[in-house]
Amino acid sequence: MRPLIPQLADQSETVLRLRAAGCVFAEDEARLLHEAAVGASELEELLARRIAGEPLEQILGWAGFGGLRILLEPGVFVPRARTEFLADRAAALLCPGDVAVDLCCGAGAIAAVLATRVPGLDLHAADVQTEAVRCARRNLAGHARVHSGDLYAALPAELAGSVRVLVANTPYVPTDAIAQLPPEARDHEPHLTLDGGPDGLDVQRRLAAGAARWLAPGGYLLVETSDEQGPTAARVFSEHGLVADVLSEDEVGATVVRGRLPC
C-alpha cells in the first residue's frame, strides 16, 4: 500500500510553486502529482521536473485522451485534447471489419480511440520514432498491429487499396514557428513530431501524394492542421484526386482536413 502524503498543506504549497512556475492548471496538476508520488521525496522530484518545464504527461507516464489513459514515456509526443476531434471524425466513418490506419501514431492515442469506439477493425498504426512505436505497442496490444517506419513505407504491402480510413496527426508547425512554442513542447518533444517544414504542410503533401494507392474506393484520409492552413491543405488533397473539405470545432480550436477517394 502506498504511504499517505499529507494532502491539504502539501497540495497548497505545491499549487503555489506550480503557479509561480507559470502552470495555468496548477490545482489539477498538484492533485495529479500528489496522487502519483510515493512519499515526499518522490513528490519533490516530480515537482522539480514539472517546474523545469517537462510536460506533466511525460512525468506521470500517461495522458488522458478520449476517455482513455495513453501510456507515455519521456521524449514521446503528448496527445492534445484538440486531437480528439480528429479521432472522433475518423471513428464516425468506420464500421466493424474495416481497415483503418493511424500514421504518425505517436503513442497510439488515435488508434486506441478507434479500437474502443469501433470493435472488430483491422487496425494498423505506424511511426518513425522508436520510442513512440514502443509506447504504441503497449497501448494497442491486442487491438492493432504497430509498424515502424516512415509513413506508407511502414505499412504491409497487402493493405494497398483496402484502407477505409487513414488518419494522421502529422507534424504541422512551420519550422520558423517552433521557437515560439511553449517550452514543454519546444524543449521536451522531438522536433520531428512538430516540424512540418516551411509552411507546416510538408508531411501532409507526402500523405496526399500517396493516398490513392492505399485507400479503398470511397476511402478517407483525415489530418489535423491549423485553421489558417486548412484551405491550403484541402487544395493539396484535391490536387491528388481527393474530394476535400475542412471541418472545425471552435470550442477546442481543432481543424481537420478530410479527403475522400472517389469510387
Sequence and secondary structure as in RCSB ss.txt:
>XXXX:A:sequence
MRPLIPQLADQSETVLRLRAAGCVFAEDEARLLHEAAVGASELEELLARRIAGEPLEQILGWAGFGGLRILLEPG
VFVPRARTEFLADRAAALLCPGDVAVDLCCGAGAIAAVLATRVPGLDLHAADVQTEAVRCARRNLAGHARVHSGD
LYAALPAELAGSVRVLVANTPYVPTDAIAQLPPEARDHEPHLTLDGGPDGLDVQRRLAAGAARWLAPGGYLLVET
SDEQGPTAARVFSEHGLVADVLSEDEVGATVVRGRLPC
>XXXX:A:secstr
       HHHHHHHHHHHHHTT TTHHHHHHHHHHH SSHHHHHHHHHHHHTT  HHHHHTEEEETTEEEE  TT
S    GGGHHHHHHHHTT  TT EEEEES TTTHHHHHHHHHSTT EEEEEES HHHHHHHHHHTTTT EEEESS
GGGGS GGGTT EEEEEE    B GGGGGGS HHHHTTS GGGTB  TTS HHHHHHHHHHHHHEEEEEEEEEEE
 TTTHHHHHHHHHHTT EEEEEEETTTTEEEEEEE   
